[in-house]
């Protein structure tokens, strides 16, 4: 597999780096999200978005699923996006 450069960033004296916008968009990450650094078998580092479970009550899930059945299928990435979608569905009466 050939690697393709998306963007680059500079490491600060504190060892910190800002994730470039193109990379944040590609990974669907936002402020407060978590990322994980993985190493493959040949020493390459992989960055992935950490998916955190959405904590909802059984009643919230039931209401969400009932409303979701009336909506076209929507794929969401990440907790923030799922919560925004849930909020949008819950506001529809």
DRENLO-382963 format. One record per residue: z, y, x of N, C-alpha, C in turn. Coordinates in nm, 3 decimals, always signed. Layout:
! residues N
NODE       n_Z       n_Y       n_X      ca_Z      ca_Y      ca_X       c_Z       c_Y       c_X
NODE         Z         Y         X         Z         Y         X         Z         Y         X
...
//
This chain:
! residues 93
NODE       n_Z       n_Y       n_X      ca_Z      ca_Y      ca_X       c_Z       c_Y       c_X
NODE    +0.000    -0.118    +0.084    +0.000    +0.000    +0.000    +0.000    +0.125    +0.088
NODE    -0.091    +0.215    +0.061    -0.101    +0.338    +0.139    -0.009    +0.444    +0.079
NODE    +0.069    +0.511    +0.163    +0.158    +0.618    +0.117    +0.080    +0.747    +0.101
NODE    +0.116    +0.824    +0.000    +0.052    +0.952    -0.027    +0.158    +1.061    -0.021
NODE    +0.133    +1.166    +0.056    +0.228    +1.275    +0.067    +0.229    +1.356    -0.062
NODE    +0.348    +1.377    -0.116    +0.364    +1.460    -0.236    +0.404    +1.601    -0.197
NODE    +0.502    +1.612    -0.109    +0.554    +1.742    -0.065    +0.645    +1.717    +0.055
NODE    +0.704    +1.819    +0.108    +0.801    +1.803    +0.216    +0.913    +1.903    +0.199
NODE    +1.025    +1.877    +0.266    +1.142    +1.964    +0.257    +1.210    +1.969    +0.393
NODE    +1.291    +2.072    +0.412    +1.362    +2.092    +0.538    +1.510    +2.059    +0.519
NODE    +1.569    +1.990    +0.615    +1.710    +1.956    +0.610    +1.791    +2.072    +0.667
NODE    +1.898    +2.111    +0.596    +1.984    +2.222    +0.641    +2.076    +2.174    +0.753
NODE    +2.148    +2.269    +0.813    +2.244    +2.234    +0.918    +2.357    +2.147    +0.864
NODE    +2.378    +2.148    +0.734    +2.480    +2.065    +0.669    +2.427    +1.926    +0.632
NODE    +2.301    +1.897    +0.666    +2.241    +1.769    +0.635    +2.194    +1.759    +0.491
NODE    +2.180    +1.873    +0.423    +2.136    +1.874    +0.284    +1.987    +1.905    +0.275
NODE    +1.929    +1.863    +0.164    +1.788    +1.888    +0.140    +1.770    +1.917    -0.009
NODE    +1.681    +2.010    -0.041    +1.645    +2.035    -0.181    +1.526    +1.946    -0.214
NODE    +1.534    +1.878    -0.326    +1.424    +1.792    -0.367    +1.313    +1.881    -0.419
NODE    +1.194    +1.875    -0.360    +1.084    +1.962    -0.403    +1.050    +1.942    -0.551
NODE    +1.002    +2.050    -0.613    +0.971    +2.049    -0.755    +0.875    +1.936    -0.793
NODE    +0.771    +1.916    -0.715    +0.674    +1.810    -0.745    +0.741    +1.672    -0.750
NODE    +0.837    +1.650    -0.660    +0.908    +1.522    -0.656    +1.003    +1.512    -0.775
NODE    +1.075    +1.621    -0.808    +1.165    +1.621    -0.925    +1.086    +1.591    -1.052
NODE    +0.970    +1.651    -1.065    +0.887    +1.628    -1.184    +0.838    +1.483    -1.188
NODE    +0.796    +1.431    -1.075    +0.746    +1.294    -1.071    +0.855    +1.192    -1.104
NODE    +0.978    +1.220    -1.057    +1.091    +1.131    -1.083    +1.163    +1.164    -1.215
NODE    +1.122    +1.272    -1.280    +1.186    +1.317    -1.405    +1.335    +1.343    -1.383
NODE    +1.368    +1.411    -1.273    +1.508    +1.443    -1.247    +1.533    +1.591    -1.270
NODE    +1.656    +1.618    -1.311    +1.698    +1.755    -1.340    +1.833    +1.779    -1.275
NODE    +1.877    +1.901    -1.281    +2.007    +1.939    -1.227    +2.116    +1.847    -1.285
NODE    +2.199    +1.796    -1.199    +2.307    +1.708    -1.242    +2.272    +1.560    -1.243
NODE    +2.142    +1.529    -1.237    +2.101    +1.388    -1.232    +2.137    +1.331    -1.095
NODE    +2.140    +1.199    -1.087    +2.170    +1.131    -0.962    +2.045    +1.058    -0.913
NODE    +2.032    +1.050    -0.780    +1.925    +0.973    -0.719    +1.987    +0.871    -0.625
NODE    +1.914    +0.766    -0.598    +1.962    +0.662    -0.507    +1.856    +0.645    -0.397
NODE    +1.904    +0.615    -0.276    +1.815    +0.592    -0.163    +1.819    +0.442    -0.132
NODE    +1.703    +0.379    -0.134    +1.691    +0.236    -0.109    +1.608    +0.215    +0.016
NODE    +1.629    +0.103    +0.083    +1.547    +0.068    +0.199    +1.476    -0.062    +0.170
NODE    +1.343    -0.063    +0.192    +1.268    -0.187    +0.169    +1.280    -0.275    +0.294
NODE    +1.214    -0.388    +0.292    +1.224    -0.484    +0.401    +1.164    -0.442    +0.533
NODE    +1.085    -0.335    +0.532    +1.022    -0.293    +0.659    +1.068    -0.154    +0.704
NODE    +1.183    -0.109    +0.652    +1.244    +0.014    +0.700    +1.205    +0.142    +0.630
NODE    +1.124    +0.133    +0.523    +1.089    +0.253    +0.449    +1.201    +0.288    +0.352
NODE    +1.222    +0.416    +0.332    +1.325    +0.464    +0.239    +1.258    +0.500    +0.107
NODE    +1.316    +0.455    -0.001    +1.265    +0.479    -0.135    +1.369    +0.560    -0.212
NODE    +1.324    +0.664    -0.283    +1.414    +0.745    -0.365    +1.384    +0.715    -0.511
NODE    +1.489    +0.683    -0.587    +1.473    +0.657    -0.729    +1.576    +0.735    -0.809
NODE    +1.540    +0.764    -0.932    +1.629    +0.831    -1.026    +1.729    +0.727    -1.077
NODE    +1.857    +0.759    -1.075    +1.960    +0.669    -1.127    +1.968    +0.689    -1.277
NODE    +1.941    +0.583    -1.351    +1.950    +0.589    -1.496    +2.095    +0.563    -1.535
NODE    +2.154    +0.656    -1.607    +2.291    +0.639    -1.653    +2.290    +0.604    -1.801
NODE    +2.373    +0.509    -1.840    +2.375    +0.471    -1.982    +2.423    +0.586    -2.070
NODE    +2.369    +0.593    -2.189    +2.409    +0.694    -2.286    +2.521    +0.635    -2.370
NODE    +2.636    +0.701    -2.372    +2.750    +0.652    -2.448    +2.747    +0.710    -2.588
NODE    +2.719    +0.625    -2.686    +2.717    +0.667    -2.826    +2.802    +0.571    -2.907
NODE    +2.858    +0.621    -3.015    +2.933    +0.533    -3.104    +2.835    +0.444    -3.179
NODE    +2.887    +0.339    -3.239    +2.803    +0.249    -3.317    +2.739    +0.324    -3.434
NODE    +2.814    +0.416    -3.493    +2.762    +0.498    -3.604    +2.648    +0.588    -3.557
NODE    +2.665    +0.651    -3.440    +2.560    +0.737    -3.384    +2.432    +0.656    -3.359
NODE    +2.448    +0.535    -3.301    +2.332    +0.451    -3.274    +2.261    +0.412    -3.403
NODE    +2.340    +0.375    -3.504    +2.280    +0.336    -3.632    +2.198    +0.450    -3.691
NODE    +2.256    +0.571    -3.690    +2.186    +0.688    -3.743    +2.061    +0.717    -3.660
NODE    +2.074    +0.708    -3.528    +1.960    +0.733    -3.440    +1.848    +0.632    -3.468
NODE    +1.882    +0.505    -3.477    +1.780    +0.401    -3.499    +1.712    +0.418    -3.635
NODE    +1.788    +0.456    -3.737    +1.729    +0.478    -3.869    +1.628    +0.591    -3.864
NODE    +1.662    +0.699    -3.794    +1.570    +0.812    -3.784    +1.453    +0.781    -3.690
NODE    +1.481    +0.703    -3.586    +1.376    +0.669    -3.489    +1.268    +0.583    -3.553
NODE    +1.304    +0.502    -3.654    +1.205    +0.419    -3.721    +1.099    +0.502    -3.792
NODE    +1.133    +0.625    -3.827    +1.041    +0.713    -3.898    +0.956    +0.797    -3.802
NODE    +0.987    +0.790    -3.674    +0.919    +0.870    -3.572    +0.822    +0.783    -3.494
NODE    +0.718    +0.845    -3.436    +0.632    +0.768    -3.346    +0.713    +0.724    -3.224
NODE    +0.670    +0.617    -3.160    +0.741    +0.567    -3.043    +0.742    +0.675    -2.936
NODE    +0.859    +0.700    -2.880    +0.876    +0.802    -2.776    +0.946    +0.738    -2.658
NODE    +0.892    +0.757    -2.540    +0.957    +0.706    -2.419    +1.027    +0.822    -2.352
NODE    +1.154    +0.803    -2.321    +1.230    +0.907    -2.254    +1.276    +0.854    -2.119
NODE    +1.292    +0.944    -2.024    +1.339    +0.906    -1.891    +1.466    +0.983    -1.862
NODE    +1.572    +0.912    -1.844    +1.697    +0.974    -1.804    +1.787    +1.012    -1.920
NODE    +1.913    +1.027    -1.885    +2.016    +1.056    -1.985    +1.992    +1.190    -2.054
NODE    +1.962    +1.295    -1.978    +1.942    +1.428    -2.037    +1.828    +1.427    -2.137
NODE    +1.716    +1.367    -2.099    +1.600    +1.363    -2.188    +1.630    +1.280    -2.313
NODE    +1.702    +1.169    -2.296    +1.739    +1.086    -2.411    +1.830    +1.163    -2.506
NODE    +1.925    +1.235    -2.449    +2.017    +1.313    -2.534    +1.946    +1.425    -2.607
NODE    +1.850    +1.491    -2.540    +1.772    +1.596    -2.606    +1.692    +1.537    -2.721
NODE    +1.630    +1.421    -2.698    +1.551    +1.356    -2.802    +1.641    +1.314    -2.918
NODE    +1.756    +1.259    -2.885    +1.852    +1.218    -2.988    +1.896    +1.339    -3.070
NODE    +1.926    +1.448    -3.002    +1.969    +1.570    -3.072    +1.859    +1.619    -3.166
NODE    +1.735    +1.614    -3.120    +1.622    +1.656    -3.203    +1.610    +1.568    -3.328
NODE    +1.623    +1.437    -3.309    +1.616    +1.346    -3.423    +1.732    +1.366    -3.518
NODE    +1.852    +1.389    -3.464    +1.970    +1.404    -3.549    +1.964    +1.532    -3.633
NODE    +1.893    +1.633    -3.584    +1.883    +1.759    -3.659    +1.785    +1.747    -3.775
NODE    +1.694    +1.648    -3.767    +1.600    +1.625    -3.878    +1.674    +1.553    -3.989
NODE    +1.673    +1.607    -4.105    +1.744    +1.544    -4.218    +1.648    +1.495    -4.322
//
